[in-house]
């Protein structure tokens, strides 16, 4: 059986915690897209971790963790992150698909140079090299990990890459040129270091499925960052949808039986683009400072997250494009300080109410329409049964459930693994 855990919004919904919790019921956890440009924050008995490239199942010794071929794989980030968890006593069972492609140092350089060139028109990139990586992948000038064992292939590939990239570096950016010998030396080092971790990911996944094992697909970011269905062009460069899990992990589409979409009890967003209902005042500042575990700041970049109240329009759409079968509502405890809790139930544009999430260009002309729910004004982090929640907290969850049209299976009442209610 295959289950996917994905984000229903702009990212930063609390997927890492859900993967960490549900991994205990799985045999394999697979990262299927994205790279080191976003992080999953996990708090468990080992401490607090911000994972960027490693799958969230690394804390369980019985789990095989696989980085799939859909991932933008940066060897430097991989080994840095691996060392950081090993130093804290974690011994991950980690494998990397040999069909994954390498995010090279020049991808980050091009990302930075382009953001600088765009100036105020930039896309809010994390400058992790993701867009240049996927551009090269689909232009068929990327380098697969499997190619590291073939020096002649690498030499020809690097020559072709430098020929193209150096024209752009010289004439568009006025930047230093790539040197073939330096790139080949880097790739030789990658080949030595990566050899113990590389596997035929497709064969590994097929074997697990044939043995009836449970696989957990871990997505990065959320629905609204998908390049086809999100707030393009303010998106990431790989599909963030559960449907892409079949491609990026290498499982048959019909094997994905469950899609858990994760959404916060309020909204947060890192990066540029439209964000209907954004709180640009002290109200947003207070929500940001109370949110998360130590505040709402990007796990990868440390940037302050943009804040808004729960958005029924965006969340309903996000669950729909994910094909969600169930929902996890996280960070409900954060709202415990409020007398009244605004919820965005529709958008308004030119006096007309919109209940379907519109295309990016339209969102700039929309404003939120709120309903106000009564708060519960108490700490709920120690509660483990839904019926033990304050009545108004229950009503809030049921309101969200009705608005998005998908059963809320899990309610998170704190950042720790055990601080969760299963309905």
TORRO-778416 format. One record per residue (C-alpha): x, y, z. Coordinates in steps of 0.2 Angstrom, whole numbers, plus 2048, in hexadecimal, padded with zeros to 3 digits. Layout:
# TORRO-778416
XYZ/...
***
This chain:
# TORRO-778416
800800800/8068117FC/801821805/807833800/80984180C/808852803/804865807/7F486C803/7FA87E803/80A889800/81587D809/81A87D81C/80A874821/81286882D/815859821/82585482A/81C85083A/80F846831/81C83C828/826839838/816833841/810828833/82182182E/81F81583D/81280C833/81C80B823/82A80181C/83180E810/83182180F/8348297FE/83883B7FA/83183D7E8/83584F7E3/83D85F7E7/84E8627EF/85686B7FE/84B87A7FB/83F877808/83F86F819/835863824/835867836/834858842/834858855/83584685D/83E83D86B/84F841862/84C854862/848861855/84D85E843/84B868833/84D85B824/850862813/855853808/854844813/84383B814/83A83D825/83A82A828/84D82B82D/84982A840/84281883F/84F80A83C/8437FE834/83F80A826/84880B815/84981D810/84B8207FD/84E8317F4/84582E7E4/84A8327D2/83E8427D2/84984A7DF/8568587DC/8648507E4/87285A7EB/88084F7F2/88885D7FD/877860806/87484D807/88484A810/88385981B/872854821/876842823/88584782E/87A853839/86D84583D/87B838840/88384484C/873843856/873830857/86882D848/86D81F83C/86282182D/85F812821/86181D811/8628197FF/8628247EF/85B8207DE/86981F7D1/85D8277C5/85C8377D0/8658467C8/8728507D0/8708627D5/88186A7D1/8898797D9/8868837C9/8738817CB/87488B7DB/87F8987D3/87389A7C4/86489B7D0/86D8A97DA/8728B27CA/8618B27C3/8588B87D3/8658C67D3/8628CA7C1/84F8CB7C4/8508D67D3/83F8DB7D9/8378D07CC/83F8C07D4/8358B17D9/83B8B07EB/8468A17E7/84F8987F6/85E8997EA/8608867EC/8628837DA/85287A7D7/84B8847C8/85C8827BE/85D8707C3/84C86B7BC/84F8767AD/85E86C7A9/85585C7AD/84885F7A0/854866794/85D856795/86E85D79B/86D8567AD/8788497B5/8718397BC/8798317CB/87B8217C1/88782A7B5/89482D7C3/89C81D7BF/89F8217AD/8AD82E7AB/8AC82F798/899833799/89C8407A6/8AA84879C/8A084A78D/891850797/89B85D7A1/8A3864791/891866789/88B86E799/89987B79A/89887F788/88688578B/88788C79D/89689679A/88E8A078B/8808A5798/88C8A97A6/8968B479B/8898BD791/87A8BE79C/8818BE7AE/8938C47AB/8998B67B8/8A88AB7B9/8A789C7AD/8A688A7B2/8B687F7B1/8B486E7AA/8C28667B4/8BA86D7C5/8A98667C1/8B18557BC/8BA8557CD/8AA8597D6/8A184B7CD/8AF83E7D1/8AE8427E3/89B8407E2/89D82F7DA/8A88297E9/89D8307F6/88C82A7EF/8918187EB/88B8107FB/87A8197FA/8758167E8/8688097E3/85C8057D5/84E80E7DD/8418077D1/8467F57D5/8467F97E8/8348007E7/82E7F27DC/8347E57E8/82D7EE7F7/81C7EF7EF/81C7DC7E9/8207D87FC/8107E1801/81A7EF80B/81380080F/81B80F806/81A82180C/81C82E7FE/82283F806/81F84E7FC/82785F7FD/81E8707FE/80C8707F9/7FE8717EC/8008847E9/8128827E5/80F8757D7/81587C7C6/8058777BD/7F78797CA/7FF8867D6/8028997D6/80E8987C7/81B89F7C4/81D8A17D7/81F88E7D9/82C8817DB/8338787CB/82D8667CF/81B8607D1/8158607E3/8068557E1/8038447E7/80083F7D5/8128427D1/8178367DF/8158287D3/8228307C7/82E8377D4/82E8277DF/82B81A7D1/81B8127D7/80C80D7CC/7FF81B7CD/7F180F7D3/7FC80A7E2/7F981B7EB/7EA8167F5/7EA825802/7EF837800/7F1841810/7F085480D/7F785E81B/7F187081E/7F487C82D/7E6883837/7EC893830/7F6898821/80889B81E/81389E80F/8258A080B/82A8A97FA/8228B57EE/8128B57E5/7FF8B97E9/7FA8B47FB/7E78B97FD/7E48BF80F/7F68C2814/7F78CA825/8048D8823/8028E0835/8058DC847/7F78CF846/8018C583A/8118C8844/8098C0853/8028B184A/8148AE842/81C8AF853/8108A385B/81089784D/81A88884A/827882857/83089385A/82789D84D/82389C83B/83389D832/839893823/842882828/84E88481A/850897817/84B89E828/8418AB81F/8318B1829/8228A9822/8148B381B/8048B1826/7F18B0823/7E28A882A/7DC897825/7D7898812/7C988C80E/7CA8917FB/7DC88D7F9/7DC87D805/7CC8767FC/7D58787EB/7E68717F2/7DD8617F8/7D485F7E8/7E38607DD/7EC8547E9/7DE8477E8/7DE8487FB/7D5839804/7D8840815/7DF85081D/7EA85482C/7E7865834/7F786B83D/7FB879849/7E987A850/7F187E861/7F888E85A/7E7896859/7E389486C/7E78A6870/7D98AE865/7C78B386A/7C18B3858/7C98A984A/7C78B0838/7C68A382A/7C68A8818/7B789F810/7B78A87FF/7C18B47F4/7B98C47EE/7BD8CD7DE/7B48DC7D6/7A58D87E2/7A48C67DD/7A78B87E9/7B38AA7E3/7B28997EB/7BE8907DF/7D18947E0/7D589F7D1/7E58A07C6/7F38AA7CC/7F08BA7C3/7DE8BB7CA/7E48B97DC/7EC8CA7DC/7DB8D27DA/7D38C87E8/7CF8CB7FA/7CA8BF808/7B88BD80E/7B88B7820/7AD8AE82C/7B28AF83F/7B28A084A/7B38A085D/7C389C865/7C7890873/7D489B87D/7DD88C885/7EC881882/7E7870879/7F9868877/7F585B884/7E585587C/7E5845872/7D384186F/7C884C863/7B984C86F/7C485387D/7C8862873/7BF872878/7AE87386F/7B4882865/7C487985F/7B986B85A/7AE877850/7BD87F848/7C386E841/7B186983B/7B087A833/7C0877829/7BB865825/7AA86A81E/7B3879814/7C086E80B/7B485F809/7C185280F/7C1849820/7CE85082C/7D6840833/7E484883D/7E4857848/7F585D84E/7F586685F/808869860/819867857/81E85685F/81A845857/80E840865/804851865/7F784B859/7E5845859/7DF83884D/7CD838849/
***
